[in-house]
């Protein structure tokens, strides 16, 4: 049993090394897209966010003119946070939709005061719970 466990552990580590090598190649491009996402996407609608990310930014960065390596299927939200944190946000009252999740990822990783559009005021309760009464909502 011990030998079998060691073999499977060796396989797991070998697979992890291959994955880390791939990530090393695409890390700069992934961080470029993710930081642009945090900086610029907060005040756009979900449709425009998706359009900008998938049909403008990523194709431009992958073009022959620029050619920045990126992870296939890059999701900036998963670069910024993980599934357990997102699940915790939902348990704390964050609405369970993509735009709210993106807004929460932007909000929790910003050093400054991000502009977030919440027209239905779905996320404002969660934001107030997270940041208290000193939060200014305009």
C-alpha positions as CSV (number, residue, x, y, z in Angstrom):
1,X,0.0,0.0,0.0
2,X,2.8,2.4,0.9
3,X,4.5,1.9,-2.4
4,X,1.3,2.4,-4.3
5,X,0.7,5.6,-2.4
6,X,4.2,6.8,-3.2
7,X,3.7,6.1,-6.9
8,X,0.5,8.0,-7.1
9,X,2.0,10.9,-5.1
10,X,4.9,10.9,-7.6
11,X,2.4,11.0,-10.5
12,X,0.5,13.9,-8.8
13,X,3.7,15.9,-8.3
14,X,4.8,15.1,-11.9
15,X,1.5,16.4,-13.2
16,X,1.8,19.5,-11.0
17,X,5.2,20.3,-12.4
18,X,3.9,20.1,-16.0
19,X,1.0,22.4,-15.0
20,X,3.4,24.9,-13.3
21,X,5.6,24.9,-16.4
22,X,2.6,25.8,-18.5
23,X,1.5,28.5,-16.1
24,X,5.0,30.0,-16.1
25,X,4.7,30.5,-19.8
26,X,1.4,32.3,-19.6
27,X,1.7,34.0,-16.2
28,X,2.6,37.5,-17.5
29,X,-0.2,37.6,-20.1
30,X,-2.8,36.2,-17.6
31,X,-1.8,38.9,-15.0
32,X,-1.9,41.6,-17.7
33,X,-5.5,40.7,-18.6
34,X,-6.5,40.2,-15.0
35,X,-5.1,43.6,-13.9
36,X,-6.9,45.3,-16.8
37,X,-10.1,43.5,-15.8
38,X,-9.8,44.9,-12.2
39,X,-8.9,48.3,-13.5
40,X,-11.4,48.9,-16.2
41,X,-14.3,46.4,-16.0
42,X,-16.2,47.6,-12.9
43,X,-18.5,50.1,-14.6
44,X,-19.4,48.0,-17.7
45,X,-22.4,45.7,-18.1
46,X,-21.8,42.0,-18.1
47,X,-22.4,41.7,-21.8
48,X,-19.9,44.4,-22.6
49,X,-17.3,42.9,-20.2
50,X,-17.6,39.6,-22.0
51,X,-17.4,41.3,-25.4
52,X,-14.4,43.3,-24.5
53,X,-12.5,40.4,-22.9
54,X,-13.2,37.7,-25.4
55,X,-13.5,39.7,-28.6
56,X,-11.1,42.6,-28.2
57,X,-8.5,42.1,-25.5
58,X,-7.6,38.4,-25.8
59,X,-7.6,38.4,-29.7
60,X,-5.4,41.5,-29.7
61,X,-3.0,40.0,-27.2
62,X,-2.9,36.7,-29.2
63,X,-2.5,38.5,-32.6
64,X,0.8,38.2,-34.6
65,X,1.3,41.9,-34.0
66,X,1.6,41.4,-30.2
67,X,1.6,37.6,-29.4
68,X,1.3,37.5,-25.7
69,X,0.9,33.9,-24.4
70,X,-2.3,33.4,-22.4
71,X,-4.0,30.5,-20.7
72,X,-6.8,29.0,-22.9
73,X,-10.1,29.9,-21.4
74,X,-8.6,32.5,-19.1
75,X,-11.1,33.6,-16.4
76,X,-9.8,36.7,-14.5
77,X,-12.2,35.9,-11.6
78,X,-10.4,32.5,-11.1
79,X,-7.0,34.3,-11.2
80,X,-8.2,36.7,-8.5
81,X,-10.0,34.3,-6.2
82,X,-10.9,30.6,-5.8
83,X,-14.1,28.5,-5.6
84,X,-14.1,28.3,-1.8
85,X,-14.0,32.1,-1.5
86,X,-16.7,32.6,-4.0
87,X,-18.9,30.0,-2.2
88,X,-18.3,31.9,1.1
89,X,-19.4,35.1,-0.6
90,X,-22.6,33.4,-1.7
91,X,-23.2,32.2,1.9
92,X,-22.7,35.8,3.1
93,X,-25.5,37.0,0.8
94,X,-23.8,37.9,-2.4
95,X,-26.2,37.2,-5.3
96,X,-25.3,34.0,-7.2
97,X,-24.7,35.5,-10.7
98,X,-21.6,36.1,-12.8
99,X,-21.7,39.9,-12.6
100,X,-22.0,40.0,-8.8
101,X,-19.1,37.5,-8.6
102,X,-17.0,39.7,-10.9
103,X,-17.8,42.8,-8.9
104,X,-16.9,41.0,-5.6
105,X,-13.6,39.9,-7.1
106,X,-12.8,43.4,-8.3
107,X,-13.9,45.0,-5.0
108,X,-11.9,42.6,-2.8
109,X,-8.7,42.9,-4.8
110,X,-8.6,46.6,-5.4
111,X,-6.2,48.8,-3.5
112,X,-8.3,51.9,-4.1
113,X,-12.0,52.6,-4.4
114,X,-13.4,50.8,-7.4
115,X,-16.4,52.1,-9.3
116,X,-18.9,49.3,-9.4
117,X,-22.3,49.6,-11.1
118,X,-25.1,47.8,-9.3
119,X,-28.3,49.0,-10.9
120,X,-30.6,46.6,-9.2
121,X,-28.8,47.1,-5.9
122,X,-28.4,43.4,-5.5
123,X,-24.9,43.5,-4.2
124,X,-25.1,46.5,-1.9
125,X,-26.3,44.5,1.1
126,X,-23.3,42.1,0.8
127,X,-20.9,45.1,0.3
128,X,-22.3,46.8,3.4
129,X,-21.8,43.6,5.4
130,X,-18.2,43.4,4.2
131,X,-17.2,47.0,4.6
132,X,-19.5,48.4,7.2
133,X,-21.5,51.6,7.6
134,X,-18.7,53.9,6.5
135,X,-19.2,52.8,2.9
136,X,-20.5,55.5,0.7
137,X,-23.0,54.5,-1.9
138,X,-23.8,57.1,-4.6
